[in-house]
């Protein structure tokens, strides 16, 4: 696996984590993050070594504070017991914390681990791959194909209709939130074209006046969410039952429970509320 010395330009993470100098480890048990007794995801070296066995950790960055801490990540087996005092936490809840850099680091760790585990062999010729020094990439020994960490662009959009916005619940939801519509971009599409297609396919609504809002890295498993706000153009709600359980127009004064503002979905809805109140 990648270590610090193999990388010419390792990521400098401006983390304000109050970590003392030394090596720290972000460890996963399956998709869960392992936490220490202080509920921190940054385990000290003696705690991590007891769990890693033969797993070689992957270097992901270091803090840029007075006391520099090198940070590594690794995944242990699902059935491996944890020592007393350690526990696991859902990654999604940690990614949604209000912290300037911690969600970024945890998402980066998850995505790099997935990439590293999923590209041991070439998808074109089946040959074995090897780590390329000084960068995050694998190279096939057979056909020289390179494999870089995968990032999948998605669009997510708040659709406005006067004093209302279109919110929905997906069939695969992990909570009871109503949220904005979202979907993966397809080859050959622009983000704006993807917005029109996704909204139409999922809800039967046509949109116009699409404007970019912002973005968010989302490690489930490796999305880059591109946020937009759009206006209603035509159509009545006709949900795609394969994608949505329900979709409704909600007045900005009477919104259902929606995602926190640490997610781009929550920020899009908050922006819609702000624009509504400014206009009244």
C-alpha distance (Angstrom), angle and dihedral (degrees) to the residues before:
residue distance angle dihedral
X1 . . .
X2 3.78 . .
X3 3.77 117.2 .
X4 3.76 130.6 -172.2
X5 3.80 95.4 -98.4
X6 3.82 92.5 56.1
X7 3.80 93.5 61.7
X8 3.77 120.3 79.6
X9 3.79 94.4 -165.7
X10 3.81 110.8 21.8
X11 3.78 116.1 -171.2
X12 3.79 114.1 -89.6
X13 3.77 105.2 -143.4
X14 3.80 112.6 -161.5
X15 3.77 92.4 -144.5
X16 3.78 121.1 170.2
X17 3.78 96.0 -160.8
X18 3.80 102.1 131.1
X19 3.79 90.4 -126.0
X20 3.77 118.8 164.9
X21 3.79 117.9 -125.3
X22 3.80 115.4 -76.8
X23 3.77 142.2 68.3
X24 3.81 119.7 -46.8
X25 3.80 130.0 -169.5
X26 3.81 132.0 -148.3
X27 3.81 104.2 -159.3
X28 3.79 129.8 -170.7
X29 3.78 128.6 -155.1
X30 3.78 100.5 -159.3
X31 3.80 102.2 -49.8
X32 3.82 94.2 -25.8
X33 3.81 123.7 99.3
X34 3.81 116.9 -128.0
X35 3.80 114.3 -129.5
X36 3.79 129.6 -162.0
X37 3.79 127.6 -130.5
X38 3.81 89.2 -83.4
X39 3.85 89.7 54.2
X40 3.80 89.5 -112.2
X41 3.83 119.7 139.2
X42 3.82 89.9 -145.2
X43 3.78 107.1 92.3
X44 3.77 122.1 -166.8
X45 3.77 118.6 -116.8
X46 3.80 96.5 -102.7
X47 3.82 90.8 53.2
X48 3.80 93.3 48.5
X49 3.79 97.1 44.9
X50 3.78 90.5 57.8
X51 3.82 88.8 60.0
X52 3.78 103.8 35.8
X53 3.82 99.6 67.7
X54 3.82 103.7 168.9
X55 3.81 95.5 -11.7
X56 3.80 111.3 115.8
X57 3.81 110.5 -145.6
X58 3.80 124.2 -123.8
X59 3.80 118.5 -124.8
X60 3.82 111.4 -127.9
X61 3.81 105.6 168.3
X62 3.76 146.4 -65.7
X63 3.76 138.9 -108.4
X64 3.77 121.6 -98.0
X65 3.78 98.5 -141.8
X66 3.79 135.3 110.2
X67 3.79 88.6 -86.9
X68 3.80 106.9 48.3
X69 3.80 116.8 -146.8
X70 3.79 121.5 -168.3
X71 3.81 110.7 -142.6
X72 3.79 126.0 -150.3
X73 3.79 133.6 176.3
X74 3.81 136.6 -154.9
X75 3.80 140.9 159.6
X76 3.79 125.2 -123.3
X77 3.80 126.6 -158.7
X78 3.80 118.8 -78.7
X79 3.81 91.9 -123.9
X80 3.80 95.9 48.5
X81 3.83 110.7 115.5
X82 3.79 119.0 -127.4
X83 3.80 123.0 -127.7
X84 3.78 117.2 -109.6
X85 3.79 111.9 -77.3
X86 3.81 96.5 30.5
X87 3.81 122.7 101.9
X88 3.80 140.2 170.9
X89 3.78 131.6 -113.8
X90 3.78 134.6 -167.0
X91 3.81 109.9 -99.3
X92 3.81 92.4 -142.3
X93 3.81 92.3 62.0
X94 3.81 91.3 49.8
X95 3.81 93.3 47.7
X96 3.81 88.7 55.1
X97 3.81 94.2 54.7
X98 3.80 116.8 120.4
X99 3.79 97.2 -112.2
X100 3.81 126.6 124.7
X101 3.82 97.5 -132.1
X102 3.82 113.1 3.2
X103 3.84 95.4 84.3
X104 3.80 89.2 49.4
X105 3.78 92.2 53.0
X106 3.82 95.2 46.2
X107 3.79 91.8 47.1
X108 3.79 90.4 48.7
X109 3.80 91.0 50.9
X110 3.81 92.8 50.8
X111 3.81 94.0 47.2
X112 3.80 95.4 46.6
X113 3.80 91.0 48.7
X114 3.81 91.5 51.0
X115 3.81 91.0 48.8
X116 3.78 92.8 47.8
X117 3.81 93.9 49.3
X118 3.81 96.0 43.6
X119 3.80 99.6 52.2
X120 3.79 105.9 54.9
X121 3.81 88.2 118.6
X122 3.78 133.9 34.6
X123 3.78 117.3 -99.2
X124 3.81 91.8 -150.2
X125 3.81 105.5 47.7
X126 3.81 103.2 5.9
X127 3.80 93.3 -119.7
X128 3.78 123.0 145.9
X129 3.80 116.6 -94.3
X130 3.78 129.9 -143.0
X131 3.78 134.4 -157.6
X132 3.80 115.6 -96.0
X133 3.83 110.5 -133.6
X134 3.80 118.7 -114.6
X135 3.81 97.5 14.7
X136 3.78 142.6 59.4
X137 3.79 99.9 -100.8
X138 3.79 142.3 104.2
X139 3.79 124.3 -140.4
X140 3.80 124.5 -154.6
X141 3.80 112.0 -124.0
X142 3.80 90.2 -150.4
X143 3.80 107.4 47.4
X144 3.83 103.0 7.9
X145 3.82 93.7 -119.1
X146 3.81 113.8 157.3
X147 3.81 125.6 -138.3
X148 3.80 120.0 -159.0
X149 3.81 128.6 -177.1
X150 3.78 106.9 -73.3
X151 3.80 121.2 -119.8
X152 3.82 117.7 -176.9
X153 3.83 116.5 -157.9
X154 3.81 116.3 -136.6
X155 3.78 132.9 178.7
X156 3.79 123.8 -136.1
X157 3.79 121.0 -174.0
X158 3.79 142.3 -172.5
X159 3.81 108.8 -147.9
X160 3.82 114.6 -154.9
X161 3.79 128.0 -159.5
X162 3.79 110.3 179.4
X163 3.81 106.9 -66.5
X164 3.80 92.7 -9.7
X165 3.80 136.6 77.3
X166 3.79 131.8 -156.8
X167 3.81 114.1 -114.9
X168 3.78 129.6 169.7
X169 3.79 145.7 -176.9
X170 3.78 117.1 -129.5
X171 3.78 124.6 -135.4
X172 3.82 89.9 -122.1
X173 3.81 95.5 47.4
X174 3.80 118.8 151.5
X175 3.83 93.7 -159.2
X176 3.81 140.6 19.1
X177 3.80 95.7 -95.4
X178 3.76 123.9 131.2
X179 3.77 106.5 -140.8
X180 3.78 145.2 171.4
X181 3.80 122.0 -77.0
X182 3.79 117.7 -95.1
X183 3.77 141.9 170.2
X184 3.78 146.7 158.5
X185 3.78 121.4 -81.2
X186 3.80 116.3 -116.5
X187 3.82 126.6 -135.9
X188 3.79 112.4 -79.3
X189 3.82 95.1 18.4
X190 3.77 129.1 121.8
X191 3.82 115.1 -139.0
X192 3.81 90.1 -107.9
X193 3.80 91.4 53.5
X194 3.80 89.5 49.0
X195 3.82 90.1 52.4
X196 3.81 91.7 54.3
X197 3.80 93.4 45.6
X198 3.81 97.0 45.3
X199 3.81 94.7 47.9
X200 3.81 91.2 47.1
X201 3.81 94.9 45.6
X202 3.79 95.0 47.0
X203 3.81 102.6 37.1
X204 3.83 110.3 11.3
X205 3.82 90.0 -118.5
X206 3.82 123.6 132.7
X207 3.81 118.0 -147.7
X208 3.81 139.3 -162.2
X209 3.81 139.5 -178.0
X210 3.81 94.2 47.4
X211 3.81 113.5 -170.8
X212 3.77 130.8 -178.9
X213 3.82 117.6 -112.7
X214 3.80 109.8 173.4
X215 3.80 145.3 -68.8
X216 3.79 142.8 -107.9
X217 3.78 134.8 -167.9
X218 3.81 108.8 -124.7
X219 3.83 116.7 -171.0
X220 3.83 99.6 -157.9
X221 2.89 82.7 128.2
X222 3.82 107.6 -41.1
X223 3.80 114.0 -42.8
X224 3.78 131.8 150.6
X225 3.80 104.4 -152.5
X226 3.82 114.4 -147.7
X227 3.79 109.6 -161.9
X228 3.82 125.4 -147.8
X229 3.80 140.4 172.0
X230 3.81 118.1 -145.1
X231 3.79 137.8 177.6
X232 3.79 126.8 -124.3
X233 3.81 114.5 -102.1
X234 3.81 107.4 170.4
X235 3.79 146.9 -32.4
X236 3.78 142.2 66.7
X237 3.79 124.5 -97.7
X238 3.79 110.9 -86.9
X239 3.79 107.7 163.3
X240 3.76 124.4 -147.3
X241 3.83 101.2 -125.9
X242 3.79 90.9 -153.1
X243 3.81 89.4 62.0
X244 3.80 108.4 24.3
X245 3.77 136.7 40.3
X246 3.80 93.3 -167.7
X247 3.81 140.9 -8.2
X248 3.81 128.4 -172.8
X249 3.78 143.0 166.6
X250 3.81 107.6 -110.3
X251 3.80 125.6 -165.5
X252 3.79 112.7 -122.4
X253 3.83 88.3 -123.1
X254 3.80 92.3 54.1
X255 3.79 109.3 40.6
X256 3.80 124.8 161.6
X257 3.80 122.9 -127.4
X258 3.79 106.3 -62.7
X259 3.83 136.0 179.1
X260 3.81 119.6 -70.0
X261 3.79 119.5 -94.7
X262 3.79 89.6 -109.4
X263 3.81 84.4 78.4
X264 3.79 122.5 67.6
X265 3.81 89.1 -123.7
X266 3.80 89.7 59.2
X267 3.79 91.9 46.1
X268 3.81 91.7 50.7
X269 3.80 90.8 53.0
X270 3.81 91.7 46.1
X271 3.80 89.1 51.6
X272 3.79 89.5 52.0
X273 3.81 89.7 52.1
X274 3.81 90.9 48.9
X275 3.80 93.0 50.8
X276 3.81 90.8 47.7
X277 3.80 93.1 51.6
X278 3.79 92.5 46.4
X279 3.79 88.7 55.2
X280 3.79 93.6 51.8
